[in-house]
Amino acid sequence: MILTEESVRKIKEKLQQYPQPKSVILPALTVAYRQVGYVDADIYREISHIINIPTVEVAEAATFYTMFAKKPRGKYLIQVCHNISCALLGADSLIGYIEEKLGIKIGETTEDNLFTLVTVECLGSCATAPMMQINQDYYEKLTKEKVDQILEDLRSKA
Amino acid sequence: MADDIKDKVKTDVPTVTFTMDGQEVTVAKGTTILEAARSIGIHIPTFCWHPKLKPVGSCRMCYVEIEKWPKLAVSCVTEATDGMIVHTESDKVKRGRRATLEFLLLNHPLDCPTCDQGGECELQNLTFEHGIDDSRFDFQKNRFTSDTDNTVFDDKRIGPEIILNRNRCILCYRCVRANKEAFGEYDLGVYERGNIAEINAAPGQQVNSPFSGNLPEICPVGALTSVDWRYKMRVWLAGKTPSICPYSSSGSNILIYTDDNKNLIRRVTSRCNDDIDDGWLSDITRYGYQIANSEERLQTPLIKKEGKQVEATWDEALEVICNRFKEITEKKGKVCIGGLISPSLDNASLYCSSKLFRTVFNNNNIDFRTDYRMLPNKPDSYFGMLCNRSFRITDIDDSDVIVVLGSDLIREHHNEYLRIRKAVNFNNARVFSLNPYSVKSADVAQAEIVYNIGTDEIILVAIGLAAIEMGLVEQGLAQGFKEKVKLGSLAEATEVCGVSSDDVKLVARALAGDGKVSVIVGELITRSHGREAVASALFNLSRLLGIDKKGQMAVLARYANSRGAEKLGLLPIPTGAQVEMLKAMWGKFPDAEPQTTDAMLALMHKEEISGGLVLGGNPIMLYPDRQFITEGLEKLDFLVACDLFESETTELADVVLPMSSWAEYEGSYVNLEGCNQVACQAIKHIGQSKPAFEIIRLIAEKIGTSLFESDEQMATEIEQLLSCEPDNATPDNFVDVLPLSEEVDPDFPIPLCICDDPHHTGALTQKAPSLTNFTGEAYIEMSPDLAARLEVSEGQPVRVESPVGKIVMPVKVSKHIDNDVVIIPRNFSQIRVTSLLMRKKRVDRVRITKVDE
């Protein structure tokens, strides 16, 4: 079992909230994702046992949503916006700088499992472009120096 | 079904009238434009739409123009309404379809020269039809690469018989929908989305349901192809012969594709008969043909000389048979020859056998039920009455209540299982599954009742008592019903069956309602000792709740021509009407004592029967007491066995004759509803094999009596016998139900059920390589709980012992089973499972122990 007793309990609670177990697929995936940090075939199977739905239905829903990571990610998920406002203000060179600095490409994770770099579409903070989101926090009006500082701080906190 | 019910079902449906391509069309309200077009012969191209599935409107190929509509309409999901003016071939429509094709070809590899679907590919045909020669999308196509060798030729085996090529897939979802909707299987899905969306097997699973062969057939492109047919030949070079499935009792309509140069069958597809198979084939039907191509087929007659079977000519073999049969009859009289005939043979073969025994050997020693135990040797049984009732497969479709008693349909009646699923999906039928163990096919059931094994008749009594207790039946009937049962109350009955009275009440309430009813009795009952008690209990229940008047109840015939065998009188005791007819045709009918399979075997033990004829079917493998039948046949002075392959039975024979498979001659078969269908000759005879009816006629001629003056005479006689309709008789009043109970030996506590594997039937399919790819060897299926108590896991061997036998085989853990009943398939000759059985037992019980490796 990958899912903890706590997660299983949460999923079972969700079952009480909906008339059909099928509706619990997404809430259950969210619970699993929060616990594990990603979802994969083993987790689909566990969820399917808990809510009594064929595994394939859980897998179909999970793969449809890109925000469920399908493999382990670093401790910090760096999501750099490369949508129009950020792009105009140099998001692409910023992404290149982060890639170089961390030694990874978009979609990859550093060897110390600290950082995962992905690009995202508009996060609604165009006034403060270029920007990125790391885990739950926004970092705005970015420059290379600011990025250096942010990554340094995170590394020392880890 | 009674006529008054038919009228009740038929209601006046409102209609709509509209114009399509200048033609006025009137259809039932709710009909889609596409369906309406098809009904008047207008062809609208489709990919995702399939006549047997609910429409989804995902491929956009079926565009039509509707006047005053702003955009083109997707005709498969648009209902026709009054006054609509529809154009199916306008320029706008053609442009729309062309654009759709351009999108569909966006990522398609256009690898037609190496694609097996070529020639029967709907994408190829429609692209051809719409003349697209260029695409505006000139960027890199999205490519799935093979998991194994990183080539873009993405061929992935997602099941024992299915290969998936994701690049060719146009995402019509026909396969996924058919799998979920029609078959109730969840081993195939759609993952990701947009440009990288893909169809694939469920994580860690194989696409291996008993209906998986339908998926390549309904795939409109070359994304799903079958391992069996791939790259064997181009489809337009194959000969095509209409035929009938020789395994299923409903007689699925099939098309046989042949390589006529090599005299081989290459594949089998559906001929889609809505009244019978609904266009779906089970894998057994689809791949079972491979036995005809098998290299192990018997090629020449064999004669036993000094204990060894040696090749011989037909003349020599017939000479020996004639002489030995004559010798035996001269010594002991004519009653000393017995025949066991396979019910999978065609009408002519069965009828000739009956005529040979009754007119030449002048006895009634003939039976086709070689896998039943303890058949009654007397006429007028309730079970016989139940067998002779009419049944319509299509009546399942609109039944409101369906009760399945003693059958895992997915193991014996695949077509009917799909029908029941259809009734649930499209007609909201309520299904109740009553079985001694929890079965896979109960997944459609509203309630599944698992009763104690061997209490099949008590559960029916309990339903009756529940209806009485709830006050659903009138007093007089209730009194009559109660008098005939030994159990006073519902509580007592449910106690015996080990079920909850709430569940039983649910069934009783459904059966007592006004809805149309279908009651199906399966093989767990018919092959068992308890069949007579169940039949009488069912007749009582029917009288109590009026089942007869509001639907159908039947024992489903089991093999391709079981019903034909019954109708042709290939039973020791034919019905009175049949005897009269035969007397008139033959001018005589033997008055010898009728002998069932059991009775014949007993006489063989006593050496009162000393000549035997086995026509197909391998009874040693299937008869539920291996020791008894083997010893019986061994005691014979002379045994003739005709079969396609060498088997346990042919091993004992003094003369073995090679029989042709069903595909090698034209024959007719009667399906379980009494419908007579013809299978045409698809290939030439293999080796020196001959059709069974010809063998029988040759034997008769050699002995000195010609069975028929001409082929026409044979056809007329058969036709005349088949014209006898089922009499639908019921007992005049409530009848005694005589439950059979037996002591349980504490040393052998676990009940054993012998069934067919979902991918096999009878003794022959083990010779079909595709089917053994699904299941290749025997297993013992048990609940996770029992496996845990035995401390064994999937695949580990266990020793299974009964008072008479002992075998070792691997365990298969089945989650859906939740009580202590084990199941062993009977289709694998290497495990002699029938050696565990005792024919006099109603329930066989075994002891299971772990084998230390």
Interface residues (C-beta under 8 A of the other chain):
Chain A: A41 Y44 R45 P54 T55 V56 E57 A59 E60 T63 F64
Chain B: Y186 D187 L188 G189 V190 Y191 E192 R193 A202 P203 G204 Q205
